Amino acid sequence: MVSKRKVPLRKCIVTNEMKAKEELLRVVRNKEGDIFVDPSGKKNGRGAYITKDMTVIEEAEKNGVLNKSFKTKVDPTIFEELKQLVIGK
């Protein structure tokens, strides 16, 4: 009997929905305090996940959800990078 592999789920910080990691984008804050987008999902640091959807990313930018999650000011270029990843998927 072949067992099915467990799909890792993560919670979107905007919609609070549990989704598979493939459906989300990861933003990371490392020990040095740098905040960047992690397309691989494997970099060290505290991660926050956002659904791969333009409206969700725009809502995160408007509401400052990443600022609250990382307890610091997030550069607007992070949101531009997230939008480019959604467009280029």
DRENKOL-939773 format. One line per field, with one value per atom (N, C-alpha, C): chain; atom name; residue in three letters; x, y, z. Coordinates in steps of 0.02 Angstrom, whole numbers, plus 50000, padded with zeros to 5 digits. Layout:
BEGIN
chain: (A	...)
name: (CA	...)
resn: (ALA	...)
x: (X	...)
y: (Y	...)
z: (Z	...)
# end
This chain:
BEGIN
chain: (A	A	A	A	A	A	A	A	A	A	A	A	A	A	A	A	A	A	A	A	A	A	A	A	A	A	A	A	A	A	A	A	A	A	A	A	A	A	A	A	A	A	A	A	A	A	A	A	A	A	A	A	A	A	A	A	A	A	A	A	A	A	A	A	A	A	A	A	A	A	A	A	A	A	A	A	A	A	A	A	A	A	A	A	A	A	A	A	A	A	A	A	A	A	A	A	A	A	A	A	A	A	A	A	A	A	A	A	A	A	A	A	A	A	A	A	A	A	A	A	A	A	A	A	A	A	A	A	A	A	A	A	A	A	A	A	A	A	A	A	A	A	A	A	A	A	A	A	A	A	A	A	A	A	A	A	A	A	A	A	A	A	A	A	A	A	A	A	A	A	A	A	A	A	A	A	A	A	A	A	A	A	A	A	A	A	A	A	A	A	A	A	A	A	A	A	A	A	A	A	A	A	A	A	A	A	A	A	A	A	A	A	A	A	A	A	A	A	A	A	A	A	A	A	A	A	A	A	A	A	A	A	A	A	A	A	A	A	A	A	A	A	A	A	A	A	A	A	A	A	A	A	A	A	A	A	A	A	A	A	A	A	A	A	A	A	A)
name: (N	CA	C	N	CA	C	N	CA	C	N	CA	C	N	CA	C	N	CA	C	N	CA	C	N	CA	C	N	CA	C	N	CA	C	N	CA	C	N	CA	C	N	CA	C	N	CA	C	N	CA	C	N	CA	C	N	CA	C	N	CA	C	N	CA	C	N	CA	C	N	CA	C	N	CA	C	N	CA	C	N	CA	C	N	CA	C	N	CA	C	N	CA	C	N	CA	C	N	CA	C	N	CA	C	N	CA	C	N	CA	C	N	CA	C	N	CA	C	N	CA	C	N	CA	C	N	CA	C	N	CA	C	N	CA	C	N	CA	C	N	CA	C	N	CA	C	N	CA	C	N	CA	C	N	CA	C	N	CA	C	N	CA	C	N	CA	C	N	CA	C	N	CA	C	N	CA	C	N	CA	C	N	CA	C	N	CA	C	N	CA	C	N	CA	C	N	CA	C	N	CA	C	N	CA	C	N	CA	C	N	CA	C	N	CA	C	N	CA	C	N	CA	C	N	CA	C	N	CA	C	N	CA	C	N	CA	C	N	CA	C	N	CA	C	N	CA	C	N	CA	C	N	CA	C	N	CA	C	N	CA	C	N	CA	C	N	CA	C	N	CA	C	N	CA	C	N	CA	C	N	CA	C	N	CA	C	N	CA	C	N	CA	C	N	CA	C	N	CA	C	N	CA	C	N	CA	C	N	CA	C)
resn: (MET	MET	MET	VAL	VAL	VAL	SER	SER	SER	LYS	LYS	LYS	ARG	ARG	ARG	LYS	LYS	LYS	VAL	VAL	VAL	PRO	PRO	PRO	LEU	LEU	LEU	ARG	ARG	ARG	LYS	LYS	LYS	CYS	CYS	CYS	ILE	ILE	ILE	VAL	VAL	VAL	THR	THR	THR	ASN	ASN	ASN	GLU	GLU	GLU	MET	MET	MET	LYS	LYS	LYS	ALA	ALA	ALA	LYS	LYS	LYS	GLU	GLU	GLU	GLU	GLU	GLU	LEU	LEU	LEU	LEU	LEU	LEU	ARG	ARG	ARG	VAL	VAL	VAL	VAL	VAL	VAL	ARG	ARG	ARG	ASN	ASN	ASN	LYS	LYS	LYS	GLU	GLU	GLU	GLY	GLY	GLY	ASP	ASP	ASP	ILE	ILE	ILE	PHE	PHE	PHE	VAL	VAL	VAL	ASP	ASP	ASP	PRO	PRO	PRO	SER	SER	SER	GLY	GLY	GLY	LYS	LYS	LYS	LYS	LYS	LYS	ASN	ASN	ASN	GLY	GLY	GLY	ARG	ARG	ARG	GLY	GLY	GLY	ALA	ALA	ALA	TYR	TYR	TYR	ILE	ILE	ILE	THR	THR	THR	LYS	LYS	LYS	ASP	ASP	ASP	MET	MET	MET	THR	THR	THR	VAL	VAL	VAL	ILE	ILE	ILE	GLU	GLU	GLU	GLU	GLU	GLU	ALA	ALA	ALA	GLU	GLU	GLU	LYS	LYS	LYS	ASN	ASN	ASN	GLY	GLY	GLY	VAL	VAL	VAL	LEU	LEU	LEU	ASN	ASN	ASN	LYS	LYS	LYS	SER	SER	SER	PHE	PHE	PHE	LYS	LYS	LYS	THR	THR	THR	LYS	LYS	LYS	VAL	VAL	VAL	ASP	ASP	ASP	PRO	PRO	PRO	THR	THR	THR	ILE	ILE	ILE	PHE	PHE	PHE	GLU	GLU	GLU	GLU	GLU	GLU	LEU	LEU	LEU	LYS	LYS	LYS	GLN	GLN	GLN	LEU	LEU	LEU	VAL	VAL	VAL	ILE	ILE	ILE	GLY	GLY	GLY	LYS	LYS	LYS)
x: (50042	50000	50044	50032	50071	50037	50074	50045	50052	50001	50004	50049	50086	50131	50091	50107	50073	50091	50041	50052	50062	50119	50130	50084	50047	50002	50030	50017	50036	49978	49977	49921	49940	49897	49906	49892	49937	49929	49875	49851	49799	49730	49721	49656	49645	49697	49695	49671	49683	49665	49726	49715	49768	49772	49832	49841	49906	49913	49976	50030	50092	50147	50155	50135	50142	50095	50042	49993	50010	50066	50084	50153	50164	50230	50257	50322	50353	50394	50384	50424	50461	50527	50570	50603	50610	50651	50706	50769	50824	50850	50901	50927	50955	50980	51007	50952	50890	50834	50816	50850	50835	50770	50728	50665	50668	50653	50657	50608	50593	50549	50590	50563	50598	50558	50573	50535	50547	50606	50620	50585	50572	50539	50585	50651	50698	50750	50747	50797	50785	50838	50833	50799	50761	50728	50655	50624	50552	50513	50469	50432	50359	50333	50261	50237	50179	50154	50095	50095	50041	50017	49952	49923	49945	49958	49978	49918	49897	49840	49851	49841	49855	49813	49749	49706	49728	49752	49775	49839	49884	49947	49932	49885	49866	49834	49794	49763	49816	49866	49921	49959	49970	50005	49965	49899	49855	49849	49841	49828	49891	49950	50012	50020	49995	49997	50069	50112	50182	50218	50201	50230	50214	50152	50131	50165	50170	50198	50272	50309	50381	50399	50349	50360	50412	50409	50454	50422	50452	50426	50453	50407	50425	50430	50485	50497	50445	50419	50369	50395	50461	50488	50472	50461	50442	50375	50328	50262	50267	50311	50321	50350	50397	50426	50374	50331	50278	50230	50213	50168	50200	50265	50300	50300	50307	50305	50236	50183	50115	50103	50125	50115	50154	50215	50258	50248	50198	50188	50163)
y: (49941	50000	50062	50106	50167	50222	50254	50308	50374	50416	50481	50527	50568	50615	50673	50694	50749	50815	50856	50920	50973	51008	51059	51119	51137	51193	51252	51312	51373	51421	51469	51516	51583	51608	51673	51726	51776	51826	51877	51878	51925	51893	51834	51802	51752	51734	51684	51615	51599	51534	51488	51425	51376	51351	51355	51335	51297	51262	51227	51279	51262	51309	51333	51291	51310	51368	51377	51429	51495	51497	51556	51582	51646	51677	51690	51680	51689	51752	51792	51851	51837	51852	51832	51893	51890	51938	51898	51912	51874	51906	51877	51901	51972	51991	52058	52111	52089	52134	52149	52115	52125	52089	52122	52091	52082	52021	52006	51950	51945	51892	51829	51772	51708	51662	51663	51619	51545	51527	51456	51430	51475	51455	51420	51427	51390	51433	51498	51541	51545	51559	51565	51630	51628	51687	51675	51726	51723	51736	51690	51696	51715	51750	51766	51748	51718	51693	51735	51749	51787	51748	51744	51709	51740	51697	51721	51749	51808	51841	51916	51951	52023	52062	52044	52081	52071	52011	51997	52037	52041	52078	52153	52179	52249	52264	52216	52225	52224	52181	52178	52244	52272	52336	52392	52392	52445	52440	52379	52370	52367	52361	52358	52294	52239	52175	52151	52161	52140	52182	52246	52289	52261	52239	52211	52144	52103	52037	52039	52084	52089	52142	52180	52232	52283	52301	52351	52377	52430	52459	52419	52395	52356	52402	52397	52438	52424	52475	52464	52422	52417	52376	52302	52281	52212	52196	52242	52232	52231	52273	52273	52206	52179	52114	52058	52061	52012	52015	52076	52085	52057	52068	52042	51966	51934	51862	51835	51870	51848	51856	51911	51922	51872	51856	51811	51738	51719	51648	51612)
z: (50000	50000	50000	49952	49946	49984	50030	50068	50030	50037	50004	50044	50008	50040	50068	50128	50161	50127	50111	50080	50134	50135	50187	50176	50229	50227	50266	50241	50275	50274	50320	50324	50293	50249	50218	50272	50278	50331	50315	50253	50234	50241	50210	50208	50265	50300	50354	50330	50267	50240	50240	50256	50252	50180	50150	50080	50074	50018	50003	49990	50006	49998	49926	49878	49807	49789	49827	49812	49846	49883	49922	49903	49918	49911	49981	49990	50056	50058	50110	50123	50188	50189	50245	50277	50343	50380	50414	50396	50425	50490	50520	50584	50580	50520	50511	50503	50496	50488	50416	50369	50298	50281	50241	50220	50145	50122	50051	50034	49968	49943	49933	49954	49949	49903	49837	49792	49805	49830	49843	49906	49953	50015	50064	50055	50097	50133	50125	50157	50232	50269	50342	50361	50415	50441	50454	50481	50496	50432	50415	50353	50363	50314	50312	50242	50238	50175	50151	50085	50053	49992	49983	49926	49860	49810	49743	49707	49727	49696	49701	49646	49643	49693	49701	49747	49820	49835	49904	49918	49869	49879	49887	49847	49853	49920	49945	50011	50066	50059	50108	50109	50050	50045	50078	50065	50090	50167	50193	50264	50307	50276	50314	50353	50326	50362	50372	50322	50330	50383	50388	50440	50509	50518	50582	50595	50543	50550	50569	50537	50549	50600	50625	50674	50651	50588	50559	50494	50467	50404	50345	50304	50245	50185	50148	50089	50035	50001	49948	49889	49881	49826	49837	49899	49913	49880	49885	49854	49778	49751	49678	49655	49694	49678	49682	49732	49739	49679	49658	49601	49537	49529	49470	49470	49528	49532	49514	49534	49518	49443	49414	49342	49301	49324	49286	49299	49338	49354	49295)
# end
